[in-house]
Amino acid sequence: MESTLQSREKARLQLKALACQQGKQSRLPFKISTWRAIEKLQAMVQGAHVQILKSCLNEQNLELLVKKANEAKVISQQRLVATKAEIADLRQKLEASKRNMLFDTFEVKNKEKEAYLAELESIGQAYDHM
């Protein structure tokens, strides 16, 4: 970008020097139309400078946007991996919890069964004694 600006400035200075030399050689002042043409050329060069600067700025902005997007992508992928690991861990805990709950339920039902059997046995013995 700087080299482009330097080359444009060099071209402008050369144009100015050429205009001065032309004026000295003819020993007559430039015609108004010549000055207008030079001014138009200078305006065009300045406009080109502006366009070049805008283009460079746009390129830099796009590069920054791409860099930020890539960084965001990496962060999102890291979060995704961490979340998947957390989901797998929670599934294992859920399965373990279900097994524990089933085992606890089985133990409770088994104790209830033993209590009913003991009660039935005592009722049966009571009828036998009668």
Backbone bond lengths (Angstrom), bond angles and torsions (degrees), N, CA, C in turn:
res aa  C-N    CA-C-N  psi(-1)  N-CA   C-N-CA  omega(-1)  CA-C   N-CA-C  phi
1 M - - - 1.440 - - 1.524 109.69 -
2 E 1.332 116.55 -42.22 1.456 119.96 -179.88 1.519 110.72 -67.26
3 S 1.345 116.12 -38.86 1.464 118.80 -179.60 1.519 110.46 -65.33
4 T 1.322 116.83 -35.34 1.463 120.56 177.62 1.517 110.34 -65.52
5 L 1.321 115.84 -42.95 1.462 119.84 178.46 1.531 110.82 -64.05
6 Q 1.316 116.10 -40.51 1.464 119.51 179.49 1.525 110.83 -64.88
7 S 1.337 116.12 -41.58 1.469 118.90 -179.71 1.525 110.48 -66.77
8 R 1.316 117.62 -36.42 1.467 120.85 177.79 1.532 110.81 -66.83
9 E 1.314 115.85 -41.22 1.463 120.09 178.75 1.526 109.97 -64.99
10 K 1.321 116.33 -40.92 1.460 120.95 178.20 1.533 110.45 -61.87
11 A 1.343 116.28 -42.67 1.466 120.57 178.65 1.527 110.56 -63.16
12 R 1.328 116.62 -39.16 1.461 120.75 179.53 1.530 110.51 -65.03
13 L 1.315 115.45 -43.56 1.462 119.21 179.34 1.532 111.33 -64.79
14 Q 1.317 116.83 -38.75 1.467 120.75 177.83 1.526 110.45 -64.08
15 L 1.322 115.53 -41.29 1.462 120.64 178.25 1.530 110.41 -61.24
16 K 1.322 114.97 -42.98 1.465 120.11 179.57 1.529 110.60 -64.39
17 A 1.333 116.70 -43.94 1.456 121.38 179.74 1.523 110.48 -62.81
18 L 1.315 116.27 -41.54 1.462 121.16 178.43 1.524 110.60 -61.93
19 A 1.314 115.73 -41.72 1.464 119.94 179.70 1.531 110.34 -64.87
20 C 1.313 116.40 -40.41 1.468 119.82 179.49 1.524 110.56 -66.45
21 Q 1.323 116.55 -42.43 1.456 119.87 179.57 1.518 110.94 -63.40
22 Q 1.294 116.31 -41.26 1.466 120.31 -179.93 1.516 110.51 -63.19
23 G 1.303 116.81 -38.72 1.458 121.36 178.95 1.519 111.26 -66.79
24 K 1.342 118.31 -37.93 1.470 121.49 179.87 1.526 111.32 -71.56
25 Q 1.324 115.97 -37.08 1.461 119.25 -178.19 1.520 111.70 -67.28
26 S 1.295 116.91 -39.82 1.465 119.16 -178.39 1.530 111.06 -80.88
27 R 1.324 114.86 -17.71 1.458 122.27 -178.58 1.521 112.16 57.84
28 L 1.262 114.56 14.90 1.456 119.56 175.26 1.512 107.23 -119.99
29 P 1.281 118.10 146.97 1.466 118.23 176.40 1.528 109.09 -63.23
30 F 1.306 113.95 152.49 1.468 118.67 178.03 1.510 109.85 -60.82
31 K 1.295 113.50 149.10 1.462 118.01 172.53 1.528 107.41 -70.80
32 I 1.295 115.32 156.29 1.468 120.61 179.63 1.523 110.12 -60.00
33 S 1.327 116.74 -37.30 1.467 119.35 -179.39 1.526 111.20 -64.56
34 T 1.337 116.57 -33.77 1.470 120.06 178.07 1.520 109.64 -67.08
35 W 1.327 115.89 -45.34 1.464 119.32 178.28 1.525 111.23 -61.19
36 R 1.319 115.33 -40.29 1.476 118.91 178.45 1.522 110.36 -63.09
37 A 1.343 115.87 -41.24 1.460 119.71 179.04 1.526 110.63 -62.81
38 I 1.343 115.89 -41.39 1.468 120.03 178.68 1.523 110.18 -64.88
39 E 1.321 116.04 -42.68 1.474 119.80 178.45 1.521 111.20 -62.59
40 K 1.352 116.12 -39.69 1.465 119.62 177.73 1.519 110.49 -64.16
41 L 1.322 115.86 -42.05 1.465 119.48 177.83 1.528 111.20 -61.70
42 Q 1.328 115.61 -44.01 1.456 119.66 178.71 1.531 110.59 -62.50
43 A 1.322 117.04 -41.06 1.469 120.88 178.53 1.528 110.14 -63.94
44 M 1.338 116.05 -39.24 1.468 119.53 178.92 1.527 110.64 -65.80
45 V 1.339 115.80 -41.16 1.467 120.20 178.90 1.521 109.72 -64.03
46 Q 1.331 116.26 -44.12 1.465 119.78 178.46 1.531 110.76 -63.36
47 G 1.329 116.37 -39.69 1.468 120.00 176.78 1.522 110.88 -62.71
48 A 1.343 115.73 -39.65 1.465 119.74 177.25 1.525 110.41 -63.87
49 H 1.355 116.04 -39.85 1.470 119.88 176.47 1.526 110.81 -58.59
50 V 1.307 115.35 -45.50 1.469 120.50 -179.32 1.529 109.75 -60.97
51 Q 1.320 116.67 -45.09 1.468 120.45 -179.94 1.530 111.28 -63.18
52 I 1.330 116.13 -40.97 1.465 120.34 179.03 1.527 110.01 -63.59
53 L 1.335 115.78 -44.85 1.467 119.69 178.70 1.517 111.50 -62.34
54 K 1.327 116.82 -43.05 1.467 120.41 178.04 1.519 110.51 -61.79
55 S 1.318 115.83 -42.78 1.464 120.72 179.82 1.526 110.71 -61.76
56 C 1.328 115.73 -44.72 1.465 119.89 178.74 1.526 111.02 -63.11
57 L 1.316 115.81 -42.36 1.465 120.07 178.05 1.522 111.12 -61.90
58 N 1.327 115.71 -45.01 1.464 119.65 178.81 1.526 110.96 -61.04
59 E 1.332 116.50 -41.00 1.459 120.21 178.05 1.519 110.90 -61.87
60 Q 1.324 116.00 -45.80 1.464 119.66 179.95 1.526 110.77 -63.64
61 N 1.337 116.09 -41.61 1.470 119.46 178.48 1.512 110.86 -62.61
62 L 1.327 116.74 -42.21 1.465 120.03 178.95 1.525 110.71 -64.49
63 E 1.325 116.66 -41.18 1.461 119.55 178.13 1.522 110.66 -61.81
64 L 1.335 116.74 -42.21 1.468 120.10 177.96 1.528 111.23 -63.91
65 L 1.335 116.07 -41.63 1.466 119.70 179.02 1.525 110.84 -62.83
66 V 1.324 116.84 -42.62 1.460 120.44 178.97 1.520 110.38 -63.87
67 K 1.337 115.94 -42.42 1.459 119.95 179.09 1.530 110.85 -61.59
68 K 1.331 116.17 -45.65 1.470 120.14 179.18 1.527 111.07 -63.96
69 A 1.331 116.47 -39.57 1.464 120.14 179.36 1.526 110.39 -64.36
70 N 1.322 116.77 -40.90 1.469 120.13 178.29 1.518 111.36 -65.01
71 E 1.333 116.54 -40.64 1.465 120.16 177.43 1.522 110.83 -63.98
72 A 1.322 116.46 -41.93 1.470 120.44 178.58 1.526 110.33 -64.32
73 K 1.328 116.58 -37.53 1.463 120.78 178.81 1.526 110.46 -63.28
74 V 1.324 116.32 -44.56 1.468 120.53 179.81 1.526 110.09 -62.24
75 I 1.326 116.36 -44.73 1.468 120.47 179.61 1.523 110.26 -62.35
76 S 1.322 117.27 -42.77 1.465 121.34 179.48 1.520 110.88 -63.39
77 Q 1.336 116.57 -40.83 1.461 119.45 178.75 1.522 111.08 -65.14
78 Q 1.329 116.89 -38.79 1.466 120.29 177.09 1.527 110.56 -63.64
79 R 1.321 116.05 -42.44 1.474 120.06 178.44 1.522 110.58 -64.08
80 L 1.331 115.94 -39.69 1.459 120.41 179.33 1.515 110.79 -61.92
81 V 1.324 116.69 -45.88 1.472 120.70 179.11 1.525 109.93 -61.76
82 A 1.320 116.92 -44.23 1.471 120.68 -179.97 1.526 110.82 -64.10
83 T 1.320 116.56 -41.03 1.465 120.68 180.00 1.526 111.04 -66.35
84 K 1.332 116.68 -40.93 1.471 119.94 177.70 1.524 110.73 -62.39
85 A 1.318 116.79 -40.48 1.464 120.74 177.93 1.527 110.22 -64.26
86 E 1.320 115.92 -41.67 1.467 120.30 179.08 1.527 110.69 -64.46
87 I 1.332 117.15 -40.37 1.471 121.43 178.19 1.523 110.17 -62.57
88 A 1.343 117.06 -44.36 1.464 120.76 178.95 1.532 110.49 -61.02
89 D 1.334 116.62 -41.88 1.460 121.26 178.94 1.530 110.75 -63.90
90 L 1.335 116.41 -44.11 1.464 120.17 179.75 1.533 111.28 -65.01
91 R 1.332 117.12 -36.35 1.481 119.62 176.60 1.520 111.15 -63.38
92 Q 1.334 116.26 -42.16 1.464 119.38 178.33 1.531 110.49 -62.79
93 K 1.322 115.75 -42.38 1.469 119.34 178.50 1.521 110.99 -63.88
94 L 1.334 116.99 -39.60 1.459 121.11 178.67 1.516 111.06 -62.73
95 E 1.334 116.21 -45.77 1.467 119.99 178.78 1.525 110.68 -61.96
96 A 1.316 116.81 -42.85 1.473 120.61 178.18 1.522 110.13 -63.26
97 S 1.305 116.31 -40.56 1.461 120.78 179.41 1.532 110.84 -64.62
98 K 1.344 115.92 -41.44 1.467 119.46 177.94 1.529 110.69 -62.46
99 R 1.341 116.25 -43.68 1.469 120.01 178.94 1.528 110.20 -61.57
100 N 1.334 116.46 -45.31 1.468 119.96 179.72 1.522 111.02 -62.41
101 M 1.320 116.53 -41.53 1.452 120.64 -179.92 1.537 110.52 -64.77
102 L 1.329 116.87 -42.84 1.465 120.44 178.11 1.529 110.74 -64.00
103 F 1.320 116.14 -41.84 1.456 120.23 178.65 1.523 110.55 -63.24
104 D 1.335 116.69 -44.67 1.472 120.50 178.40 1.520 110.68 -61.89
105 T 1.336 116.07 -43.38 1.466 120.22 178.65 1.530 110.08 -62.25
106 F 1.320 116.44 -42.63 1.467 120.88 179.05 1.522 110.55 -61.12
107 E 1.344 117.36 -43.34 1.460 121.38 178.73 1.525 111.35 -62.25
108 V 1.327 117.06 -43.63 1.468 121.30 179.92 1.526 109.56 -62.51
109 K 1.344 116.22 -46.81 1.469 119.81 -179.54 1.529 110.96 -64.33
110 N 1.313 116.57 -37.08 1.460 120.23 178.59 1.530 110.32 -64.56
111 K 1.323 117.16 -42.57 1.475 120.48 177.63 1.524 110.46 -64.78
112 E 1.352 116.92 -40.49 1.466 120.55 177.54 1.527 110.11 -61.90
113 K 1.339 115.84 -42.01 1.467 120.55 178.92 1.522 110.55 -61.30
114 E 1.335 116.49 -45.00 1.464 120.42 179.70 1.524 110.56 -63.13
115 A 1.337 116.15 -38.69 1.467 119.90 179.28 1.528 109.57 -65.37
116 Y 1.357 118.10 -43.49 1.465 121.09 178.77 1.527 110.98 -64.08
117 L 1.332 116.80 -41.37 1.462 120.64 179.11 1.525 110.92 -63.31
118 A 1.341 114.63 -42.32 1.466 118.14 179.26 1.519 109.88 -64.88
119 E 1.324 117.23 -39.57 1.470 120.67 179.20 1.533 110.65 -66.38
120 L 1.339 116.02 -43.08 1.470 119.63 177.47 1.531 111.17 -62.66
121 E 1.306 116.17 -39.24 1.462 120.18 179.59 1.528 110.66 -65.25
122 S 1.333 115.83 -41.44 1.464 118.23 179.68 1.528 110.66 -68.28
123 I 1.364 116.77 -35.52 1.469 119.78 176.82 1.522 109.74 -67.00
124 G 1.325 115.96 -40.18 1.473 120.77 178.41 1.513 111.06 -63.27
125 Q 1.310 116.54 -41.38 1.465 120.28 179.21 1.526 110.15 -67.67
126 A 1.319 116.79 -34.61 1.468 120.06 178.96 1.522 109.68 -65.23
127 Y 1.315 117.37 -39.48 1.472 120.11 178.48 1.517 110.12 -69.32
128 D 1.317 117.81 -35.66 1.477 120.96 178.92 1.526 110.57 -64.68
129 H 1.299 118.89 -35.46 1.468 123.35 -178.60 1.515 111.88 -76.18
130 M 1.260 119.13 -16.61 1.465 121.56 -177.68 1.463 111.71 -79.68
